[in-house]
Amino acid sequence: MADVLTFNDVGRSLLLASNITVRRGNETLFKPLTFNMQSGEMVWLRGPNGSGKTSLMRVIAGLAEPDSGTLRWPALDASSGRENALKPLVYLGHHNGLKDDLTALESLQFLADLHGRDGSVSACGAAMRRLGIYHRRHLPVRTLSQGQRKRVALARLALETQASLWVLDEPFDALDDAGIATVGTLLKEHAVRGGSVLLTSHIVVAIDGLQSREMTLEKGFPRGAAT
């Protein structure tokens, strides 16, 4: 299990990762990875299918443990601990986390309440308007198209007000041009308030006015092999 340290004297970094590795069976998916996430920036995580992008994102989101390495959240006081360090973080994966038997609005409210955000009808309704899905709010999730489900899940971003870290796995997938533009605006607004974004994308990520850089995972090696 990796060490988890928090401190508040490292400037504007929201996350520091040192020598992180993740294994699948006997294979180390990518070479030891050291990086930081700075306030106000977006990092585009790249690599071929199977390179470990989703596995790394789940580790950063606290849903899995790295096989080695250290994660640090500089903005948190050392006494806050891992659980509190992860509370402001937003993770959206391939599975949108929506409940098929709930309406679109109810499902967004459920996600908001689950993560300690404003789950009121007014707040969630406004978020759905931003994503262009408000007109479907009373439909069961199971009746929505893949693109519509994606918009409901992404409406959670419109509820966020903290300068936190967003970890987004293919946020532009299944969206049309208008949806992509809306998500781009949400990312810029988040960066302006001091947040940062780590994302994967199969389309080119270029958002005017948003500081961004690329980080590519390098292929790992069999367990026990020399690095």
Contacts in CASP RR format, 6 or more apart in sequence:
PFRMAT RR
TARGET T0000
AUTHOR 0000-0000-0000
METHOD contacts of the structure
MODEL  1
MADVLTFNDVGRSLLLASNITVRRGNETLFKPLTFNMQSGEMVWLRGPNG
SGKTSLMRVIAGLAEPDSGTLRWPALDASSGRENALKPLVYLGHHNGLKD
DLTALESLQFLADLHGRDGSVSACGAAMRRLGIYHRRHLPVRTLSQGQRK
RVALARLALETQASLWVLDEPFDALDDAGIATVGTLLKEHAVRGGSVLLT
SHIVVAIDGLQSREMTLEKGFPRGAAT
1 65 0 8 1.000
2 20 0 8 1.000
2 65 0 8 1.000
2 66 0 8 1.000
2 67 0 8 1.000
2 68 0 8 1.000
2 69 0 8 1.000
2 70 0 8 1.000
2 71 0 8 1.000
3 69 0 8 1.000
3 70 0 8 1.000
3 71 0 8 1.000
4 70 0 8 1.000
4 71 0 8 1.000
4 72 0 8 1.000
4 81 0 8 1.000
4 82 0 8 1.000
4 85 0 8 1.000
5 70 0 8 1.000
5 71 0 8 1.000
5 72 0 8 1.000
5 78 0 8 1.000
6 72 0 8 1.000
6 73 0 8 1.000
6 74 0 8 1.000
6 76 0 8 1.000
6 77 0 8 1.000
6 78 0 8 1.000
6 80 0 8 1.000
6 81 0 8 1.000
6 82 0 8 1.000
6 85 0 8 1.000
7 72 0 8 1.000
7 74 0 8 1.000
7 76 0 8 1.000
7 78 0 8 1.000
8 74 0 8 1.000
8 75 0 8 1.000
8 76 0 8 1.000
8 77 0 8 1.000
8 78 0 8 1.000
9 74 0 8 1.000
10 16 0 8 1.000
10 72 0 8 1.000
10 74 0 8 1.000
11 74 0 8 1.000
12 38 0 8 1.000
12 39 0 8 1.000
13 36 0 8 1.000
13 37 0 8 1.000
13 38 0 8 1.000
13 39 0 8 1.000
13 74 0 8 1.000
14 37 0 8 1.000
14 38 0 8 1.000
14 39 0 8 1.000
14 73 0 8 1.000
14 74 0 8 1.000
14 75 0 8 1.000
14 163 0 8 1.000
14 164 0 8 1.000
14 165 0 8 1.000
14 195 0 8 1.000
14 196 0 8 1.000
15 36 0 8 1.000
15 37 0 8 1.000
15 60 0 8 1.000
15 71 0 8 1.000
15 72 0 8 1.000
15 73 0 8 1.000
15 74 0 8 1.000
15 165 0 8 1.000
15 196 0 8 1.000
16 36 0 8 1.000
16 37 0 8 1.000
16 70 0 8 1.000
16 71 0 8 1.000
16 72 0 8 1.000
16 73 0 8 1.000
16 74 0 8 1.000
17 33 0 8 1.000
17 34 0 8 1.000
17 35 0 8 1.000
17 36 0 8 1.000
17 60 0 8 1.000
17 69 0 8 1.000
17 70 0 8 1.000
17 71 0 8 1.000
17 72 0 8 1.000
18 34 0 8 1.000
18 69 0 8 1.000
18 70 0 8 1.000
18 71 0 8 1.000
18 72 0 8 1.000
19 32 0 8 1.000
19 33 0 8 1.000
19 34 0 8 1.000
19 68 0 8 1.000
19 69 0 8 1.000
19 70 0 8 1.000
20 32 0 8 1.000
20 33 0 8 1.000
20 34 0 8 1.000
20 56 0 8 1.000
20 59 0 8 1.000
20 66 0 8 1.000
20 68 0 8 1.000
20 69 0 8 1.000
20 70 0 8 1.000
20 71 0 8 1.000
21 28 0 8 1.000
21 29 0 8 1.000
21 30 0 8 1.000
21 31 0 8 1.000
21 32 0 8 1.000
21 33 0 8 1.000
21 66 0 8 1.000
21 67 0 8 1.000
21 68 0 8 1.000
21 69 0 8 1.000
22 28 0 8 1.000
22 29 0 8 1.000
22 30 0 8 1.000
22 52 0 8 1.000
22 55 0 8 1.000
22 56 0 8 1.000
22 59 0 8 1.000
22 64 0 8 1.000
22 66 0 8 1.000
22 67 0 8 1.000
23 29 0 8 1.000
23 67 0 8 1.000
23 223 0 8 1.000
24 52 0 8 1.000
24 55 0 8 1.000
25 223 0 8 1.000
26 222 0 8 1.000
26 223 0 8 1.000
27 220 0 8 1.000
27 221 0 8 1.000
27 222 0 8 1.000
27 223 0 8 1.000
28 67 0 8 1.000
28 220 0 8 1.000
28 221 0 8 1.000
28 222 0 8 1.000
28 223 0 8 1.000
29 50 0 8 1.000
29 51 0 8 1.000
29 52 0 8 1.000
29 55 0 8 1.000
29 56 0 8 1.000
29 217 0 8 1.000
29 220 0 8 1.000
30 51 0 8 1.000
30 52 0 8 1.000
30 56 0 8 1.000
30 217 0 8 1.000
30 218 0 8 1.000
30 219 0 8 1.000
30 220 0 8 1.000
31 217 0 8 1.000
31 218 0 8 1.000
31 219 0 8 1.000
31 220 0 8 1.000
31 221 0 8 1.000
31 227 0 8 1.000
32 68 0 8 1.000
32 69 0 8 1.000
32 227 0 8 1.000
33 56 0 8 1.000
33 217 0 8 1.000
35 43 0 8 1.000
35 215 0 8 1.000
37 43 0 8 1.000
37 165 0 8 1.000
37 196 0 8 1.000
37 198 0 8 1.000
38 196 0 8 1.000
39 163 0 8 1.000
39 194 0 8 1.000
39 195 0 8 1.000
39 196 0 8 1.000
40 190 0 8 1.000
40 191 0 8 1.000
40 192 0 8 1.000
40 194 0 8 1.000
40 195 0 8 1.000
40 196 0 8 1.000
40 211 0 8 1.000
41 191 0 8 1.000
41 196 0 8 1.000
41 197 0 8 1.000
41 211 0 8 1.000
41 212 0 8 1.000
41 213 0 8 1.000
42 187 0 8 1.000
42 191 0 8 1.000
42 196 0 8 1.000
42 197 0 8 1.000
42 198 0 8 1.000
42 199 0 8 1.000
42 205 0 8 1.000
42 207 0 8 1.000
42 210 0 8 1.000
42 211 0 8 1.000
42 212 0 8 1.000
42 213 0 8 1.000
43 196 0 8 1.000
43 197 0 8 1.000
43 198 0 8 1.000
43 199 0 8 1.000
43 212 0 8 1.000
43 213 0 8 1.000
43 214 0 8 1.000
43 215 0 8 1.000
44 199 0 8 1.000
44 200 0 8 1.000
44 201 0 8 1.000
44 205 0 8 1.000
44 212 0 8 1.000
44 213 0 8 1.000
44 214 0 8 1.000
44 215 0 8 1.000
45 53 0 8 1.000
45 56 0 8 1.000
45 57 0 8 1.000
45 198 0 8 1.000
45 199 0 8 1.000
45 200 0 8 1.000
45 215 0 8 1.000
45 216 0 8 1.000
45 217 0 8 1.000
46 53 0 8 1.000
46 200 0 8 1.000
46 214 0 8 1.000
46 215 0 8 1.000
46 216 0 8 1.000
46 217 0 8 1.000
47 53 0 8 1.000
47 216 0 8 1.000
47 217 0 8 1.000
51 217 0 8 1.000
51 219 0 8 1.000
52 217 0 8 1.000
53 169 0 8 1.000
53 200 0 8 1.000
53 217 0 8 1.000
54 93 0 8 1.000
54 94 0 8 1.000
54 169 0 8 1.000
54 200 0 8 1.000
55 64 0 8 1.000
56 217 0 8 1.000
57 91 0 8 1.000
57 93 0 8 1.000
57 167 0 8 1.000
57 169 0 8 1.000
57 198 0 8 1.000
57 200 0 8 1.000
58 64 0 8 1.000
58 91 0 8 1.000
59 65 0 8 1.000
59 66 0 8 1.000
59 71 0 8 1.000
60 71 0 8 1.000
60 89 0 8 1.000
60 165 0 8 1.000
60 167 0 8 1.000
60 198 0 8 1.000
61 86 0 8 1.000
61 89 0 8 1.000
61 91 0 8 1.000
61 167 0 8 1.000
62 82 0 8 1.000
62 86 0 8 1.000
62 89 0 8 1.000
63 91 0 8 1.000
73 85 0 8 1.000
76 84 0 8 1.000
76 85 0 8 1.000
87 116 0 8 1.000
88 162 0 8 1.000
88 164 0 8 1.000
88 165 0 8 1.000
89 164 0 8 1.000
89 165 0 8 1.000
89 166 0 8 1.000
89 167 0 8 1.000
90 115 0 8 1.000
90 156 0 8 1.000
90 157 0 8 1.000
90 160 0 8 1.000
90 164 0 8 1.000
90 165 0 8 1.000
90 166 0 8 1.000
90 167 0 8 1.000
90 168 0 8 1.000
91 166 0 8 1.000
91 167 0 8 1.000
91 168 0 8 1.000
92 153 0 8 1.000
92 154 0 8 1.000
92 156 0 8 1.000
92 157 0 8 1.000
92 166 0 8 1.000
92 167 0 8 1.000
92 168 0 8 1.000
92 169 0 8 1.000
92 171 0 8 1.000
93 168 0 8 1.000
93 169 0 8 1.000
93 170 0 8 1.000
94 169 0 8 1.000
94 170 0 8 1.000
96 149 0 8 1.000
96 150 0 8 1.000
96 152 0 8 1.000
96 153 0 8 1.000
97 107 0 8 1.000
97 111 0 8 1.000
97 153 0 8 1.000
98 104 0 8 1.000
98 107 0 8 1.000
98 111 0 8 1.000
98 141 0 8 1.000
98 149 0 8 1.000
98 152 0 8 1.000
98 153 0 8 1.000
99 106 0 8 1.000
99 107 0 8 1.000
99 110 0 8 1.000
99 141 0 8 1.000
100 140 0 8 1.000
100 141 0 8 1.000
100 142 0 8 1.000
101 140 0 8 1.000
101 141 0 8 1.000
101 142 0 8 1.000
102 110 0 8 1.000
102 140 0 8 1.000
102 141 0 8 1.000
103 137 0 8 1.000
103 138 0 8 1.000
103 139 0 8 1.000
103 140 0 8 1.000
103 141 0 8 1.000
104 128 0 8 1.000
104 133 0 8 1.000
104 136 0 8 1.000
104 137 0 8 1.000
104 138 0 8 1.000
104 139 0 8 1.000
104 140 0 8 1.000
104 141 0 8 1.000
104 144 0 8 1.000
104 148 0 8 1.000
104 152 0 8 1.000
105 121 0 8 1.000
105 124 0 8 1.000
105 125 0 8 1.000
105 128 0 8 1.000
105 137 0 8 1.000
105 138 0 8 1.000
107 141 0 8 1.000
107 152 0 8 1.000
108 119 0 8 1.000
108 124 0 8 1.000
108 125 0 8 1.000
108 127 0 8 1.000
108 128 0 8 1.000
108 152 0 8 1.000
108 155 0 8 1.000
108 156 0 8 1.000
109 119 0 8 1.000
109 120 0 8 1.000
109 121 0 8 1.000
109 124 0 8 1.000
111 117 0 8 1.000
111 153 0 8 1.000
111 156 0 8 1.000
112 118 0 8 1.000
112 119 0 8 1.000
112 123 0 8 1.000
112 124 0 8 1.000
112 156 0 8 1.000
112 159 0 8 1.000
113 119 0 8 1.000
115 156 0 8 1.000
117 123 0 8 1.000
117 156 0 8 1.000
117 159 0 8 1.000
117 160 0 8 1.000
118 124 0 8 1.000
118 159 0 8 1.000
119 159 0 8 1.000
123 159 0 8 1.000
124 155 0 8 1.000
124 159 0 8 1.000
125 134 0 8 1.000
125 137 0 8 1.000
126 158 0 8 1.000
127 155 0 8 1.000
127 156 0 8 1.000
127 157 0 8 1.000
127 158 0 8 1.000
127 159 0 8 1.000
128 134 0 8 1.000
128 137 0 8 1.000
128 151 0 8 1.000
128 152 0 8 1.000
128 155 0 8 1.000
130 155 0 8 1.000
130 158 0 8 1.000
130 182 0 8 1.000
130 186 0 8 1.000
131 151 0 8 1.000
131 152 0 8 1.000
131 154 0 8 1.000
131 155 0 8 1.000
131 158 0 8 1.000
131 179 0 8 1.000
131 182 0 8 1.000
132 151 0 8 1.000
132 179 0 8 1.000
132 182 0 8 1.000
133 148 0 8 1.000
133 151 0 8 1.000
133 152 0 8 1.000
133 155 0 8 1.000
136 144 0 8 1.000
136 148 0 8 1.000
136 152 0 8 1.000
141 149 0 8 1.000
141 152 0 8 1.000
144 152 0 8 1.000
146 174 0 8 1.000
147 174 0 8 1.000
147 175 0 8 1.000
149 174 0 8 1.000
150 173 0 8 1.000
150 174 0 8 1.000
150 175 0 8 1.000
151 175 0 8 1.000
151 179 0 8 1.000
154 171 0 8 1.000
154 183 0 8 1.000
154 186 0 8 1.000
157 166 0 8 1.000
157 183 0 8 1.000
157 186 0 8 1.000
157 190 0 8 1.000
158 186 0 8 1.000
160 166 0 8 1.000
160 190 0 8 1.000
161 193 0 8 1.000
162 193 0 8 1.000
162 195 0 8 1.000
163 190 0 8 1.000
163 193 0 8 1.000
163 194 0 8 1.000
163 195 0 8 1.000
164 195 0 8 1.000
165 195 0 8 1.000
165 196 0 8 1.000
165 197 0 8 1.000
165 198 0 8 1.000
166 187 0 8 1.000
166 190 0 8 1.000
166 195 0 8 1.000
166 196 0 8 1.000
166 197 0 8 1.000
166 198 0 8 1.000
166 199 0 8 1.000
167 198 0 8 1.000
167 199 0 8 1.000
168 197 0 8 1.000
168 198 0 8 1.000
168 199 0 8 1.000
168 200 0 8 1.000
169 199 0 8 1.000
169 200 0 8 1.000
170 199 0 8 1.000
170 200 0 8 1.000
170 201 0 8 1.000
170 202 0 8 1.000
171 183 0 8 1.000
171 199 0 8 1.000
171 201 0 8 1.000
172 180 0 8 1.000
172 183 0 8 1.000
172 201 0 8 1.000
172 202 0 8 1.000
172 203 0 8 1.000
172 205 0 8 1.000
173 202 0 8 1.000
175 183 0 8 1.000
180 203 0 8 1.000
184 207 0 8 1.000
184 210 0 8 1.000
187 197 0 8 1.000
187 207 0 8 1.000
187 210 0 8 1.000
188 207 0 8 1.000
188 209 0 8 1.000
188 210 0 8 1.000
190 196 0 8 1.000
190 197 0 8 1.000
191 197 0 8 1.000
191 210 0 8 1.000
191 211 0 8 1.000
199 205 0 8 1.000
205 212 0 8 1.000
206 212 0 8 1.000
221 227 0 8 1.000
END
